[in-house]
Amino acid sequence: MTRFPTDPDTPHTSEGVPEDATDAQAIADDVVARVLARAGTARSEGTTVHTAHDGDQLDLAERAALRRVAGLSTELEDVTEVEYRQLRLEKVVLVGLYYGGEAAAREAEVSLRELAALAETAGSEVLDGLLQRRQKPDPGTYLGSGKAASLAEIVAAVGADTVVADTELAPSQRRALEDIVKVKVVDRTALILDIFAQHAKSREGKAQVELAQLEYLLPRLRGWGDSMSRQAGGQVGGQGAGMGSRGPGETKIELDRRRIRGRMSKLRREIAAMKPARETKRLERRRHAVPNVAIAGYTNAGKSSLLNAMTDAGVLVENALFATLDPTVRRARTDDGRPYTLTDTVGFVRHLPHQLVEAFRSTLEEVGDATLLLHVVDASHPDPEGQITAVREVLSEIPGIADVPEVVVLNKADVADPEVVGRIQRRERRTVVVSAHTGEGVAELRALVAAELPRPHVEVDLVVPYSRGDLVHRAHELGGGVRTEHLPEGTRVHGRVDEGLAADLRAASV
């Protein structure tokens, strides 16, 4: 029998069941049914579609080679080497809460759909779901004892081996829920961290993800039986272990915590040591007056596709959440020849784990140092405004971001509802409607970027000695309307350049 939470503010019948319990259960069942109908269909949204700008996508083939697939065993008996390298497809049940009427249920549906896509991206098969209406999460089991028992029945009936909660569970809640459902329980944070661990490719990205995972794991270490409470010193079985081994000792869980803290300290030092190299590249761009345009936005909004459409970069494009983790920088030029760089950054998500925000802070600083921010939004998403809010919440934590001009790029216009596009355009100050897939609006976006980038405004007319050909090259690369003439004493340069280059030219002129 399905049990409903007891809310003192809700009218009850003589049997103790809320009067609107049937309606609430019907709403929850409808939400779960719609989520499950979309689950299992290529990350819950559709198949990956590539264009000519995306190139050969060799990284995608490499990633798909070790994708978790159904029917393969991880046991060491009678499996090929390829099968052994693959992981068994986990079978999961989704769990979520909401409080309120149909509006709150719609928000819960969007969040649960996203959770299903996250689970599938991590390599799982979504079998079932459970959505409960209650005023606040139960401090003991998140769902309450009644619903937790119902969840255990669902898990047993469908043969699931994992429960995924649409929140960040407290360590005590996760342990209590595991004791009831008898299978592994993970929360939204652990799921996102798992995806990051799968997709991280660069040395810095792997270090950042490992640091975030250890920060999440440290308060959640759990011992089974006596394995984590057994002490290294003392006496075992009433018999002395000899000199040097007596005393309180250190439990295994304490030892593991100390090792984790040591590893975290080492990772922080490694990440700090990688920062100078990135700073050097950034300072080099500043010295050469090359402006940077940062592409940010919600995960799977089409940021990498837009980068490919604007620069033919050929970076990995996949219809999956957090397909891109490592920042990609590509050089581009405006129609009048001015160079600039485009930086593709990691995507954001609702309730992005704070461990990841901290770990990736050094990478996100690229956004705060940009000349222009292209905030890419999936205009075809059921809740694009919610995505915009979630992204801006994370961006607000980046130093210097308030001074960076922002343009909202409404992507996927070829499949978006025109009414939704118009609604966002009326709400946002500056928008551009594009489709990275069809190329619609990309030319207008390039024109807007060119208009926003700084133009050289200092006019020079001087002669540079032939030994300083590097300055002449910089003038051609970064200047506007630059003309040169070869004279016996050197190269005459006439045109407009920025202040820094003008100073260098004057210092070297004859």
C-alpha positions in Angstrom: 0.0 0.0 0.0 1.4 3.4 -1.0 1.8 5.7 2.0 1.6 9.5 1.9 3.5 12.0 4.1 1.8 13.5 7.0 1.5 17.3 6.7 -0.1 19.1 9.6 -1.3 21.9 7.2 -3.1 19.4 4.9 -6.7 18.3 5.6 -7.0 14.6 6.3 -9.8 12.0 6.1 -10.8 9.8 9.0 -8.3 7.2 7.7 -5.4 9.6 8.0 -4.9 10.0 4.3 -4.7 13.6 2.9 -7.8 14.6 0.9 -5.7 15.6 -2.1 -3.4 12.6 -1.8 -5.0 10.8 -4.8 -4.5 13.9 -7.0 -0.9 14.3 -5.8 -0.1 10.7 -6.5 -1.7 11.0 -9.9 0.4 14.1 -10.8 3.6 12.3 -9.5 2.8 9.2 -11.6 2.2 11.2 -14.7 5.5 13.1 -14.3 7.4 9.8 -13.8 5.7 8.3 -16.9 6.7 11.2 -19.1 10.2 11.1 -17.8 10.5 7.4 -18.5 9.0 7.8 -21.9 12.0 10.0 -22.8 14.6 8.1 -20.9 16.7 5.7 -23.0 16.5 7.8 -26.2 20.1 9.0 -26.6 20.4 11.0 -23.4 16.7 11.6 -23.2 16.7 14.3 -26.0 17.7 12.8 -29.4 20.6 11.5 -31.3 23.8 13.4 -32.0 23.8 15.2 -35.3 27.0 16.4 -36.8 27.7 19.0 -39.5 30.6 19.6 -41.9 32.1 22.0 -39.4 32.5 19.3 -36.8 35.3 17.5 -38.7 36.1 13.8 -38.2 35.1 13.6 -34.5 37.9 11.1 -33.7 37.6 11.9 -30.0 34.0 10.8 -30.1 34.9 7.5 -31.6 37.5 7.0 -28.9 35.0 7.8 -26.2 32.3 5.5 -27.6 34.8 2.6 -27.8 34.6 2.1 -24.0 31.0 3.1 -23.5 29.1 1.0 -21.0 26.9 -1.5 -22.8 24.2 -3.9 -21.7 24.8 -7.6 -21.4 28.6 -7.6 -20.8 30.0 -9.1 -17.6 32.8 -7.7 -15.5 33.7 -11.1 -14.1 37.0 -12.6 -15.0 35.5 -15.8 -16.4 35.0 -16.5 -20.1 35.2 -12.9 -21.3 37.3 -11.3 -24.0 39.8 -8.5 -23.3 37.5 -6.0 -24.9 34.5 -7.2 -22.8 36.7 -7.0 -19.6 37.6 -3.4 -20.4 33.9 -2.5 -20.6 31.7 -1.8 -17.6 28.3 -3.4 -17.0 25.4 -1.1 -17.7 23.9 -0.1 -14.3 20.1 -0.3 -13.9 18.8 2.6 -11.9 15.6 4.0 -10.3 15.2 7.8 -10.0 13.9 9.4 -6.9 12.7 13.0 -6.4 10.6 15.3 -4.2 8.4 18.3 -4.8 6.0 20.4 -2.7 3.1 22.3 -4.2 0.7 22.0 -7.1 1.1 21.4 -10.8 3.6 24.2 -11.2 6.0 22.6 -8.7 5.4 19.3 -10.4 6.4 20.7 -13.8 9.7 22.0 -12.2 10.2 18.6 -10.7 9.7 17.0 -14.1 12.3 19.2 -15.7 14.8 18.3 -13.0 13.9 14.6 -13.1 14.3 14.6 -16.9 17.7 16.1 -16.5 18.6 13.5 -13.9 17.6 10.7 -16.3 19.9 12.3 -19.0 22.7 12.5 -16.4 22.2 8.8 -15.5 22.3 7.8 -19.1 25.3 9.9 -19.8 27.1 8.2 -16.9 26.3 4.8 -18.6 23.1 3.6 -16.9 19.7 2.3 -17.9 16.8 4.1 -16.3 14.2 1.5 -15.3 11.7 3.3 -13.1 11.2 6.4 -11.0 9.5 7.6 -7.9 8.3 11.2 -7.2 6.9 12.2 -3.8 5.2 15.3 -2.6 6.2 16.4 0.8 6.9 19.7 2.5 10.6 19.0 3.1 13.0 16.1 2.9 12.9 13.6 5.7 16.1 14.2 7.8 16.5 10.4 8.3 15.8 8.8 4.9 15.1 11.7 2.6 11.8 10.1 1.6 10.4 9.0 4.9 10.1 5.4 6.1 6.9 4.6 4.2 8.0 5.8 0.8 11.5 4.3 1.4 9.8 1.0 1.9 7.8 1.5 -1.3 11.0 2.4 -3.1 12.6 -0.9 -1.9 9.6 -2.8 -3.4 10.1 -1.0 -6.8 13.8 -1.7 -6.8 13.2 -5.4 -6.1 10.4 -5.6 -8.7 12.4 -4.1 -11.6 15.8 -5.6 -10.6 17.6 -2.3 -10.2 21.1 -2.2 -8.6 21.3 1.6 -8.0 19.0 4.4 -6.7 19.7 7.9 -7.9 18.3 10.8 -5.8 17.6 14.2 -7.4 19.4 16.1 -4.6 22.6 16.1 -2.6 22.0 13.6 0.2 23.5 14.0 3.6 25.8 11.1 4.5 23.4 9.9 7.2 20.4 10.0 4.7 22.3 7.9 2.1 23.3 5.3 4.7 19.8 5.0 6.1 18.3 4.8 2.6 20.8 2.1 1.6 19.9 0.1 4.6 16.3 0.1 3.5 16.5 -0.4 -0.2 19.5 -2.9 0.0 21.2 -1.5 -3.1 23.7 1.3 -3.8 22.3 4.9 -3.4 24.0 7.8 -5.1 22.9 11.4 -5.3 22.9 14.1 -8.0 26.3 15.3 -6.9 28.0 11.9 -7.1 26.4 11.3 -10.5 27.8 14.6 -11.9 31.2 13.8 -10.4 31.2 10.4 -12.1 30.5 11.9 -15.5 33.3 14.4 -15.0 35.6 11.6 -14.1 34.7 9.7 -17.3 35.1 12.7 -19.6 38.1 14.5 -18.2 41.0 14.3 -20.6 43.7 16.8 -19.9 46.1 16.5 -16.9 44.6 19.5 -15.3 41.1 18.4 -15.8 41.7 15.0 -14.3 43.4 16.6 -11.3 40.4 19.0 -10.8 37.9 16.2 -11.0 39.8 14.0 -8.6 40.1 16.8 -6.1 36.3 17.4 -6.3 35.6 13.7 -5.8 37.8 13.4 -2.8 36.2 16.5 -1.2 32.8 14.9 -1.7 34.0 11.5 -0.4 35.8 12.6 2.7 32.7 13.1 4.9 31.0 10.1 3.4 33.4 7.3 4.2 31.5 4.3 5.5 32.8 1.2 7.2 31.3 -2.2 6.8 31.4 -4.5 9.8 34.6 -4.2 11.7 36.8 -3.4 8.8 36.8 0.3 9.3 36.9 0.3 13.1 39.7 -2.2 13.6 42.7 -0.4 15.2 46.3 -0.7 14.0 47.6 -1.0 17.6 46.3 -2.8 20.7 45.7 -6.6 21.1 44.0 -8.9 18.8 42.1 -12.0 20.1 43.3 -11.4 23.6 46.9 -12.2 22.6 49.7 -9.5 22.6 51.1 -8.6 19.2 54.5 -7.8 20.6 56.5 -4.7 21.4 55.7 -1.5 19.6 52.2 -2.6 18.6 50.3 -1.9 21.8 48.2 1.2 22.4 45.0 2.8 21.0 46.4 2.8 17.4 44.6 4.3 14.4 41.3 2.9 13.0 41.2 2.1 9.3 38.7 4.9 8.6 41.0 7.4 10.3 43.8 6.1 8.2 41.8 6.5 5.0 40.8 10.0 6.0 44.4 11.0 6.6 45.4 9.5 3.2 42.6 11.4 1.4 43.6 14.7 3.0 47.2 14.1 2.0 46.1 13.3 -1.6 43.9 16.4 -1.7 46.9 18.6 -0.6 49.0 17.1 -3.3 46.4 17.7 -6.0 46.0 21.4 -4.9 49.7 21.9 -5.2 49.6 20.3 -8.7 46.7 22.5 -9.9 48.5 25.6 -8.5 51.6 24.6 -10.4 49.7 24.4 -13.6 48.3 27.9 -13.3 51.5 29.8 -14.4 51.4 28.1 -17.8 47.8 29.2 -18.4 48.7 32.7 -17.1 51.6 32.9 -19.5 49.3 32.2 -22.5 46.8 34.7 -21.2 49.5 37.4 -20.7 50.8 36.6 -24.2 47.4 37.3 -25.7 47.2 40.6 -23.7 50.7 41.6 -24.8 49.7 41.1 -28.4 46.3 42.8 -27.8 44.4 39.7 -28.9 40.9 39.9 -27.3 39.2 36.8 -26.0 35.6 35.9 -26.5 34.3 33.3 -23.9 31.5 30.8 -24.7 29.6 29.8 -21.6 26.2 28.3 -20.9 24.2 25.3 -19.7 25.5 21.8 -20.4 24.4 20.4 -23.8 23.3 23.9 -25.0 25.4 23.6 -28.1 28.5 25.5 -27.1 31.0 23.2 -28.9 28.8 23.1 -32.0 28.8 26.9 -32.0 32.6 27.0 -31.7 32.9 24.6 -34.7 30.4 26.6 -36.7 32.4 29.9 -36.1 35.9 28.5 -36.4 35.8 25.0 -38.0 37.6 23.9 -34.9 36.4 20.3 -35.1 36.1 19.8 -31.4 34.1 17.0 -29.9 30.3 17.3 -30.2 28.0 14.9 -28.5 24.4 15.0 -27.4 25.3 14.3 -23.8 25.6 16.3 -20.6 29.2 17.5 -19.8 30.7 16.3 -23.1 33.2 19.1 -22.9 35.3 19.5 -19.7 38.6 20.8 -20.9 38.6 24.4 -22.2 39.3 24.8 -25.9 40.8 28.0 -27.3 40.7 28.6 -31.1 41.8 31.6 -33.1 39.4 33.5 -35.3 39.2 36.7 -37.4 36.6 39.3 -38.0 35.7 40.1 -41.6 38.0 43.1 -41.5 40.9 40.9 -40.4 41.1 41.6 -36.7 42.2 38.5 -34.7 40.5 37.2 -31.6 40.3 34.0 -29.6 37.2 31.9 -28.8 37.2 29.9 -25.6 34.8 27.0 -25.1 34.3 26.3 -21.4 32.7 23.6 -19.3 28.9 23.6 -19.1 26.9 24.3 -16.0 23.9 22.6 -14.5 21.3 23.2 -11.8 22.7 22.6 -8.4 26.2 22.3 -9.7 28.3 20.7 -6.9 30.2 23.4 -5.1 33.2 21.0 -5.1 33.4 21.3 -8.9 33.0 25.1 -8.8 35.9 25.3 -6.5 38.0 22.8 -8.4 37.4 24.4 -11.7 37.7 28.0 -10.4 41.1 28.4 -12.1 39.7 27.3 -15.5 36.6 29.5 -15.1 38.8 32.5 -14.6 39.2 32.5 -18.4 35.6 33.8 -18.5 36.2 36.6 -16.1 39.2 37.8 -18.2 37.2 37.8 -21.5 36.4 40.8 -23.7 32.9 39.5 -24.5 30.8 36.7 -23.1 28.6 34.6 -25.4 26.0 33.0 -23.1 24.6 30.1 -25.1 21.1 28.9 -24.3 19.2 25.9 -25.6 16.1 27.6 -26.9 14.4 24.3 -27.4 14.6 23.3 -23.8 11.4 23.1 -21.7 12.8 25.6 -19.2 15.4 27.9 -20.9 14.9 30.7 -18.3 15.8 28.3 -15.5 19.0 27.4 -17.4 19.9 31.1 -17.7 19.4 31.6 -14.0 21.5 28.5 -13.1 24.4 29.7 -15.3 24.4 33.2 -13.9 24.4 31.9 -10.4 27.7 30.1 -11.1 29.1 33.0 -13.2 28.4 35.4 -10.3 31.1 33.6 -8.3 33.8 34.4 -10.9 35.9 37.5 -10.2 35.6 40.2 -12.8 32.6 38.7 -14.6 30.4 41.7 -13.8 32.5 43.9 -16.1 32.3 41.5 -19.1 29.6 42.4 -21.7 27.1 39.5 -22.2 25.2 38.5 -25.3 22.6 35.8 -24.9 22.9 33.4 -27.9 19.6 31.5 -28.4 20.8 28.2 -30.0 18.9 25.4 -31.7 16.5 27.9 -33.3 15.7 25.3 -36.0 13.8 23.2 -33.4 12.8 25.8 -30.9 9.3 27.2 -30.3 9.2 30.8 -31.8 7.0 31.9 -28.9 9.7 30.8 -26.4 12.4 32.6 -28.5 10.3 35.8 -28.5 9.7 35.5 -24.8 13.4 35.3 -24.0 14.2 38.2 -26.5 11.8 40.4 -24.6 13.3 39.5 -21.3 17.0 39.8 -22.2 18.7 43.0 -23.2 20.9 41.6 -26.1 20.2 38.4 -27.9 21.1 36.6 -31.1 19.1 33.7 -32.5 21.2 31.0 -34.2 21.3 27.4 -35.1 24.8 25.9 -35.0 23.4 22.9 -36.9 21.9 24.7 -39.9 24.1 27.8 -39.8 21.2 30.2 -39.3 22.2 33.4 -37.6 25.9 32.5 -37.4 26.9 35.4 -39.7 24.9 37.8 -37.6 26.7 36.6 -34.5 30.1 37.0 -36.1 29.1 40.6 -37.1 28.0 41.3 -33.5 31.3 39.9 -32.1 33.2 42.1 -34.6 31.3 45.2 -33.5 32.0 44.5 -29.8 35.7 43.9 -30.1 38.0 46.9 -29.6 39.3 48.6 -32.7 42.8 50.0 -33.1 42.5 53.8 -32.8 46.0 55.3 -32.7 47.2 56.5 -36.1 50.9 56.0 -36.8 53.1 57.0 -39.8 56.8 56.2 -39.1 59.7 54.2 -40.4 60.8 50.9 -38.6 64.3 49.5 -39.2 64.4 46.2 -41.1 65.8 44.5 -38.0 62.3 44.9 -36.3 60.3 43.0 -38.8 58.4 41.5 -35.9 56.7 44.9 -35.2 55.7 45.2 -38.9 54.2 41.8 -38.7 52.2 42.7 -35.5 51.0 45.9 -37.2 49.6 43.8 -40.1 48.1 41.2 -37.7 46.5 43.6 -35.2 46.2 46.9 -37.0 43.6 48.4 -39.2 44.1 49.7 -42.7 47.9 49.3 -42.3 50.0 50.1 -45.4 53.7 49.6 -45.7 56.4 51.0 -48.0 60.0 49.8 -48.2 62.6 52.6 -47.9 66.4 52.5 -47.8 66.4 53.1 -44.0 63.6 50.7 -43.2 59.8 50.0 -43.6 57.4 52.8 -43.5 54.2 51.8 -41.6 51.1 53.9 -41.9 47.7 52.9 -40.3 45.9 52.5 -37.1 47.1 50.3 -34.2 46.4 50.0 -30.5 48.2 52.1 -27.9 50.7 49.3 -26.8 51.9 48.6 -30.3 52.0 52.3 -31.2 54.4 52.8 -28.2 56.6 49.9 -29.4 56.7 51.3 -32.9 57.7 54.8 -31.8 60.5 53.4 -29.6 61.9 51.4 -32.5 61.4 54.0 -35.3 64.3 55.7 -37.0 
